[in-house]
């Protein structure tokens, strides 16, 4: 089972991972990021990982959600498409209307 992630938090984690486009993030990697980022203060997340303040305060809870959702779904990998959810829906609607 695989998951698909969309949005600012998962996009930031994907960019931090230095994975190539089209390659998935593994559940184990996301758990590692959760442990690593959750073990430092908000100020250290901003400084050490070059996170904006509004990202640094929500990325740990987001990782908790991602890892729990993947575990509950039995997913071991998450793909993070370059195109966002809204862009994908607009593209799909355009294709249907043509």
N, C-alpha and C positions, 0 to 999 in steps of 0.2 A: 504494500500500500504506500502511495506517495501523497504528499500534501503540496498545495500551491499557495505561496505566500504573496501578499500584495500590501503595499503601504510603506510609509516612511521608516518605521522601525525595522522591518525585515529587510528593506532595501539598504539601510545603514549597516546592519549586521552582515549582509551579503558583501557590501563593499569592504568592510573591515576584514572579511575572510580572505580577500584577494582571490576568490574563486573565479574561474573563467565563466563568461556568459554561457548559459545552458547547462552548467554543472550544478548539481543539487547540493544543498547544505544537509548534513546528516544530523539526526537527532543527537548523537553523541557530541558533535561539534557545538550544537546549540546549548546542550547541557554544560559544556566547558565554558562557553561565553557567559552563561548564567552564573556559574560559580565564580568566574574571574571578575565580571563586572559587579556582581553582587557582593563581592568581598572588599570593595573599596568605597570610599565616601563619594558623595555627589561631586564634590570639588575635585577629587582625584579622577573621576570619570571624565570630567570636562578637560582637565589638564593632561592626563595620560593618553586619552583616546581621542582628543580633539573633538569632543562632542559639544554641540550647542547646549545651553542650559535647558531649553525646552525638550531636548532629546535625552539628555543625561538623566533626567528625573523620571522618565517613563520607559526607558529601554529594559530595565530589569523586570518590572511587572509584565512587559510585553513578552520577554523571553519566557517567563513563567507560563503565560498563556500559550505560546507556541509549543513549548515542550509538553505541557499537559494535554493540549489538543491532539498533538501527534501521538502521544502515548495512548490516549483514549481511543484514537482511531486506528491504532496499530500501524501508523506510518513511521518509516525509518529514514525517509528523505523528504526534503522540501525544495521544490523548484521555485525560483524567484524570477518571473519573467520581467524583461526590461519594460514592457508595456504595462501601464497601470490598469486597474480594474475599470475605471471610467472610460479610459481610452479604448479598451477592448470592447466594452459595451457599445460605444459610439461606432466603432469600426464594424461590429456585428450588425447593428441597426442599418448602417449605410449599405452594407452588402445585401441585406434583405430588401431594402427599398429600391435598389438599382434594377 
